Every structure is written in C-alpha cells, then in structure tokens.
Amino acid sequence: MKRTDFALLAYLLVLPVGLPSAAAQTWGLAELSKESIACIDCHKRENPAIYQQWGRSKHYRANIGCYECHAAQEGEPDAFKHEGQWIATIVSPKDCARCHAREAKEFSDSHHSKGARILGSLDNTLAEIVEGNRGMVTPAFQEGVAASAVLGCWQCHGSEIKVLPGGRLDPATWPNTGIGRINPDGSEGSCSACHSRHAFSAEQARHPDNCGKCHMGPDHPQKEIYEESKHGVAFRANIPRMNMDSPKWIVGEDYSAAPTCATCHTSATRNQPVNHDVGLRISWNNRPELSIRPEISDKKMGLPGAEIGWEKRRANMKDVCSNCHEQQWVDNFYIQYDALIDLYHKKFAEPGLELMKLAKPLLKPVQFTNKVDWVWYELWHHEGRRARHGASMMGPDYTHWHGTYEVAKHFYAKLIPDLEELVEKHKGASDADKAAAAKALAEKIDEVLNAPDHRWYLNKMDPAEVEKRKQQMEEFKKRYGQ
C-alpha cells in the first residue's frame, strides 16, 4: 500500500461533525495490512509502551496501523528504507489529512499552525542571542545553535525540521512536537502537540493539562488563570462527571459541570461543530503591546480568518457561555473585559509606546542593552498580557496582583524614572539631536503625568476626589479599626 492510496480512508474513517452515532467507531479497514502487522511484530517487543498506546486508540479499532500513518514514497524529503518499506518518522498534518481532511484544514487555518513563525522574532532573539550562544553544534547547524531556543521556544512553537542523509533528523530540530512545527513535506504544525501519539486521545486533548505544556508561565499563564477561575475550580471538583471520553462531547448534553479549555475554544456546542481553529471564538488578540482584533492579526498572517470579524467570533463564544449562563451574565462579562482592555491601553500601553518611541534616539541601538528595554518589554509582554488574559478568563488574581498591579508598579517605579534619567543625561548634550530628543521626551513625560489618569503621581489629584477618598478611609477604620 502506497502513501497515495489512502484517500478512501477519509470516507471510511471520518464521520461528518455533528453526527454523534456510536456506529462511527465501527468503520475502518477490514483488517490490518501486512505491512502494519510486520511493524507490530517488532515494535511490540522493542517499544511496548507505544504498542499499548496504539492498542487503546480508535486507530487500532479501525485497523489503522503503523504503516498507514508512516508510509512514504521514495524521494520524499524524510523517507528512508526500513525493513523493505519506505517510511517517514514524522507524521505531519498533511499525512493526517488523508483521513482527517476537515480537521487538518481547520488547523492549518489557525494561529496554532503558524507558531514556528516566531523564529527570528524579538522573543526568539532573546533565546538565541541574549540568553544563548552557538554552543550546540549539529550536522544541520555547523556554526552552532542556542540550546536555550532548541529546548525552550522551539518545543512549544515548533522547530523547522532538518533532514539528514538517510532520512535521519537533525537533533536540534527533532524530537519536537511544537504546535507550529515546519515539516519536511512543507506542512506546518503537529497534530500530536494536542493528540499525543500513539493513542491520539480526544479525551486527553479535552483536558486542561493538555494545554499547559505551552500556555503557562510569566507571559501567557492561561493554564494557571484557568485553575484560579471558577471554571477551573468547578472542573477539579467534578472530573468524574465530565464524561470526557464521550464520542461527541457536546456541552449541555454530554456534560454540564464545568468547561475546559477545549469546551470554550474548539469543542462542539448544540449550535457549533468541533473546530480546530482555536481563534474563531476569540474577540481580542492580547499578544501585542496593544490588543488587536483577531481578524487583523489573521490578515497579517494571510489566514482566511481575516474574513471573520470579531463580532462573529464573540457571538460564537457567547453561544458556548449560554449553556451555563443567562444573557445578562454573558453580556456584562464582556463589558467588564472590554473595560479592562481599554484601561490597559489608555493608561499604560499607549503612553508607554509613545514614550519609548521618543526615548529611542537616546538609547544604545542594540535591543536589550538598555535597562529600560527590559522594563518596557516585561511591562507589556509579561505583566500587560497577564492582566488582559486574566480578565479574559475571569482570573482576578492574575488580572490584578499579577497583572495591573505589576504594570502600574513598574510604570511608575521603573519606566518613568528610567526615562527621566535619560532626559537628565542628555538634556545638555553637545549633540543637538540628542538634546532635542531629550527635550521632546521630557515634554511627553510631563504631558503623560499631568493627564487625569496619572495626576496622583504628582500629588495633583482633584481635591474633591481626595476628600472622597479620605472619607472612605475613615469609614474603613470605623468598620475594621476595633
């Protein structure tokens, strides 16, 4: 059986989404192929855990074995001869698409599949240059590559797989299950990033822990935010009631105790099918310095989501919410969420961007060689994201203490003082351009700090506001001062 002979499997294996028939699990090949039987005879001895994982899978029940997924043709970039057959180590989304065409198309249209495009970005520069060196030398990287990037960024975002002679894979790029891995066949992504091989369990992909490999940490702690939220609390208290191995797993029908990450972002509702494009229910992209609407970022990446406006995406998410919450609850949540985005933008991000732009002529030209580079980067990339993500997922501690509190602390205690120091250093400079830049920066600092949002810093609060807060403090002391 050749790699190109599997088109029939799509008809046999893939039941249209929304048809929850248990009989779907009975379709497949009539029997295991002789090639897969030969693979199994060896691998159940050499790799017994892989054999057991496969044995628990739907692939096993459909007689889809090793060869049906790993078969290759001579001449393919990563093909090599093994026990008389051409095979490939990597099973790419293009391979999975032979049977799972719809899922592969949805995934390829998503930001997940483009994760490796971080390579060469500011984040990747940090890992490769600032944190790393060229100490990891491999056949594909004769001049060396940074282990900090290989073992860090690339493991979540995906590596660009380099194939060595004989079909071997360069150790700097493999093993790797990064969500946006660039595969030898030209496809982007890794289905096994979520559906771990060789069981490829939907139940596992539905569990919040599955997302925690990447969605955690100082700059995007969605897993921790979820755990803090009422959603995460409800999930942990009701795992036995979640029915996570249900073939269809429709919220409100198969489970109702709590949502998981998958519930909100990919899984079926009574009105929506499963969709592997995780952005189609998100109404803000909170990755950049300033949050943007997702269709804008989709357009920048050439994705078809450019045609799907944030209003439609928000309606999609509200449809999920409505299974557990009434309309007023859902609508009011989004008013709260949008208000936090507006606060972060107007009070900190927009003036911060303006200030850093004016400071640029006074800084050393190489990014991260200035103290203020680090301050600003962490303010938006870590703290600002945490505040926005915390609000989006109803995690109050991440919205406030890990979010807006940290943003405010570092805006006032680090960013402004560092910029004022730059002004003092250059305001009398013999270089007329630097002196002019210092003057412009000083004027902008003064403008920002005298704005209503920042006047408190200069002890210029409205007297009426001062008196009101004084009264509130007295009332607080009366209540709790005993």
N, C-alpha and C positions, 0 to 999 in steps of 0.2 A: 504494500500500500504506500503510495507516494503522498507527499505533503499536499499536493494539489487535488487529491482525491477525496477530500473531507467535506466538500460543500454540502453533501447530503446530511451530514451530522447536524447542521444548523436546523434543518427541517425536523430531524428526529428528536433532537435534544431540547430545543428552545421552545417553550410554550409561551405564547403571547402574554405579556404582563397584564395582570388583571383577571386571568382565568385561573382560579385557585383550585384546580382539580388535583386531587391526590394521585390520579392516574398519570399525571405528568411524570412521576418518578419511574414509571414502568417503561418509558421509551428509551431507546438506545440501540446499540449494535446487538445483533443476535447472539454473538459470542465474542470472547476475546480474540484478537488477532494473534496469529502465530508469532509475530514479531514481539508483541507485548508479553506473551507467555514466556518467550526466551529471556526477555528483560527481567521478568518477575523471578524466574528460577534462580537468577544470580543475586538480584538486589534484595530479595527477602533474607538471604544469608549475609550479604555484605552491608546492607543498610536496613536492618529490621524495623527501625522506627519509621522510616519512610514508607515501607511496605504496610505497616499498621495504619499509618495516617491515610494512605490511599484506600485501604480496606474499609475505612469509615466514611468514605466520601460518596457523593452521588455519582461521581465518575465510575467508581467501582461497580455500582449497581447498574450502570448503563453500559458496562463492558468497554469503557474508555480507559485504556491502559497507558503505560509509559510511552509507547511508540506513537500513539495517536497524537500526543502533545509534543513530543521531542523529535519527531521525524523531520529530516531535512533533505534537501536535494544537493547533489554535488555542485559546487560552485557558489553556493550561498556563503555569505561572509564568515559565518561562525560554524559552518558544517565541518564535521570530521567523521572519519570512518571508525566504527566501533562494532566489533563482533559481526562484521559483514554488512552493517547497515550505516547509512548516512544519518547522523543525528546532530542536534544542537543542544548545548547545555541550557541556553536561555530559552524560556517560553515567553514570548513577547505578547503585547496586546494584539499585534497582527495575527499571531498564531491563535490566540483565544478567540479572535473574531471569526474564525472559521465556523465556530458553533455559536458564539455569543456576539453576533454582529451588532445588535442594538446596544448592548451594554458597552461594547468596545467603542462604538461611535459616540455615545454619550460621554464616556470617559475621555476620549480624545478631544472633545469639545470643551473640556473643563480646564480650570487653572491647575488642578492636580497634575494633569499630564504634562504641563509645561514647567513643572517645578525645577528642572535642571537648568532652565534659562537663567537661574541665579548665577551661574558660572560667569565670572567676570564682573559681577555687581560689587557694590560697596561692601555688602556683607561678606562676600567671598574673598574680597581683597583683605579684609580683616583676618580671615582664617589663613590665607595663603602667605601674606606678607607680614602683617603686624604680629600675628600670633605664631606664624610658622616659619619654615625655611625650606630649602630644597634637599632635605636630608633623606627622603625616601626615594631611592633610585630603583626603577623597574625597567624591563625591556622597552615599554612604551614611553617611559619618561626618563630618558638617558641623562637629562640635565637635572633630574630630581623634581619632586613634588612634595607639598607640605602634608605630612601625616595628619595635621590638625584639620585640614579640609577633607582628606580622604575618609577619616574616621568620624568627622563631625558633619559638616554641611552636606557632603555627598550622600551620606547614609539616609538622610531624610529627603533631600531634594532630588537625588539621583545622580549617578555618575554618567559619563559618556564612555560606554563600554569599548575597550580597545581589544581587538582580536589579534592574537599572536599566531605565528605559523603552526599549522596542525590543529587549528580550532581552539587552542588554549586561550584563556582570557587573562589579561594583564592583572596582577594582584592589586594594583592601585585602583582598579575600576570594578573588580569582582572579588568577593561576593558583594552584592548590592541589590537591595530591594527598594531603593528610593522611588518615591511616587512619580517622579518625572524622569526616570532613567532614560537615557538616549541609547536605544538598542541598535545592534549591528544591522538589522533589517530596515532601519530608518524610522521605526515607530518610536513614540515617546510614551514612557510610563511603565508601570509594573503592576499588574493585577494582583500579584502576590503581596504587594505592600499592605493590602487590606484583607485579601483572601489567602491567608498563609498556606503555602504548599505543605503537604500534598493532599490535605483534606479539603482545602478551599471552602471552608465552612462559612455559610451565611450567618450562622449563629454567632461565630466569633467576630465577624465583621460588624455585627449589630451591637457588640459590647463596647461600652465607652473606653475600656482599657485598650482596645484596638487602636484608637486614635491617639492614645497617649504617647506612642513612640515619638511622634513629631510635635503634636500640639500641646506642648508644655514648656515651662521654663520662663525666663525673665521677660521675653519679648512677645510671647504668644501662649499664655498659660490656660488655653481653653479647657484642658482636662482638669486642672485644679479649680478653675472657676466653676465648671460643671459640678464638681464634687461639693463645692461650697453651697451651690444653689439648692433651692427646694427640689428642683428636678433630680439632682444627684442624690439628695437625702432620700427622696421617695424611691429611687431606683434601688439603692442599697438595702432599704427596708423591705423591698418587695421582689427581689430577684426570683424567688420560686414562682411568682405569679406572672412573670414577664413573657412566658411562652415563646422564648426566643428561638426555638427550633421549628416554629410553625412554617410551613412552606410559603404561605402568603404574607403573614405577619402585618396585618393592617391594623393601625391604631384605632381604637374604639370598637374593634371586632375581636381581634385575637388577644389583645392586651389593653389595659386601661390604667394600670397602677402608676406608671411613670413613663416619661420619654427618655430615650438615649440620644446620643449624637446622631445616629442613623435615622431615628424617628423624625427629627426635625429637618435634616439636610438631604436625605436620599430615599428613605423608605416610603412605602405606599400609604396613602390615606384612602378613604372611601371615594375621594374625588380625583386623586392623582395616582399615577402608577409609580413604581420604583424608577428613580432616575440617577444615573451615576455621575451627573454633572452637579457637584456639590454647591455650585454658586447660584442655582436657579431659585433659591428661597432666601437669598441674602440681599438686603436692600442698601447696605453700606459696605464698601471695601475699606477696612480700617488699617490696612498695611502701610500706606504712605504717611508723610508728615501731616497732611490734611486728608481726612477721609474723602473718598470719592464714590460716586455711584458705580455699581459693578459693570454696567454696560459700557462705561467709559474705559475701564481697565480691560474689558474684553475686546473692545475695538483696538486698543493699543497692541494687543497680542494677536490680532487677526482672528478672533474666535467668533463663532456665529451668535454667541450671547450678546454681541453688540446690538442685535436687533430686538433684544428682550429688555424692556425698561424696568427700572427699579420698582415701579408701582406694581407691575405684574408679579415680580419676584416677591414683593411684600405680601401681595394677595395670596400667593402660594403658601407662604409661611403662616399667614393668618388662618388659612384652611387647616393647617396642622394644629395650631393653637386651639381652634374652635372645638376640637374633640374633647378638650378638658376645661375650657374657659369660655365664659359668655362674652358677647361682643364688646361691651363696655370695658371689661378687663383687658382684652386684647388691644383695643384702640388706645386706651390710656397708657398701657405699657409702651407703645410706640411713641406716644407724646413724650414720655419720660426719656426714652432712649435718644430721640432726636434732640431733646433739650441738652443732654449731656454732650453730644457731638458738637452742638452749637457753642456750648460753654467752652469746651476744649479749644475749638477753632478760634473763637473771638478773643478769649482772654490770654491764651498762651501760644498756640501754634502760628497764627497769622502774624502777631507782632514778633514772635521769635524768628520766623523766616525773614522778615524784613530786617531785623537787627543783624542776623548772621550775614545777610547779603551785603549790608553796609560795612560789616566788620572785615569782609574778605580781603580788601586791599591792605589791611593792617596785619594780616596773619601770614605765617610761613606757608608757602604754597602747597606743601605736601599734606594731604588729609591725615589727621590723627597725629600730627606733630605738634599741635596746639592743644593746650588743656581744654579750651572752650569747645574744640571739636568733639571731644568725648562727652562733655556736659550736654551739648545740644543733641548729639546722637542718642544718648541714653534717655534724654527727656522725651523725645518723640518716639524713638524706636522701641524703647522698653516701657517707660512709665506711661507715656501717652497711649500706647497700644493697650496696656493693661487696663487703663481707665475705660477706654472705648469697648474693649472686649468684655470687660466686667459688666458694663452697662447692657451690652447686647445679650448677655446670658444670665442676667439677674444675679450677679455675684457681688454683693455690697462691699465686702472687704477688699476685693480687687478693684472695684470702682473707686473706692475712697482711699484706704490706707496704702494699698499697693499701687494706686493709680493717681487720682487728682492730688492727694497729699504729697506724693513724691514729685509730681510735676511742679506743684507750687513751691515746695521746699527748694528744689534745685533751680527753678526760675529766679527766685528772689535771693537765694543764698549763694548761688554759684554763677548762673548765667549773667545776671545783671552786674554783679561785682567784677566778674572777669572782663566784661565788655567795658566797664568804667575804667578798669586798669589799662586796657588798650588805649582808651582815649587819653588818659594821663600820660602814657608813654609816648604818644605820637602827636599830641596837640601842638607842641612847639618844634616839631621836626623841621629840619632844613629842607627836606624833600617836600615841595609844595603840594604834591599829590597826596602824600600821606597826611599832611596837616589838614588838607581839605577833607579827606576821608574821615579823620578823627572828629572834625567839626560836625560833619553830617551825622556821624554815629552818635555824638553827644546830643545833638538836637533831637534825634529819633528816640533815644533813651528818655530824654526829658518829656517828649510828647507821650510816650507809652506810659510812663509812671504817673503823669498827670491826668490820664484818662480815668473815667469813673471806676473801672474795674481794679485800678491799681493805686488809687489815691491814698488808701490806707497806709501804704508803704512810706509815704512822705508825711504822714500824720495830717492829712488833709481831708479826712472823712467829713461828710456833711454833718454839721452839728446836731441836726435832728436825728440822724442815724446814730451818732454817738450817744445821745441821750436815751434813745430807744434801747440800745444795747446795754446801757448802764442799768436801766430799769429791769431788763430781763435778767441781768446778773444778780440784782438784789432779790428778785423773785426766786431765782435758783437757790440762793443762800438760805432764804426762809424755808424752802422745802427740804433742803438736804443739809443745812448747816448745824442741825442739832447733834 
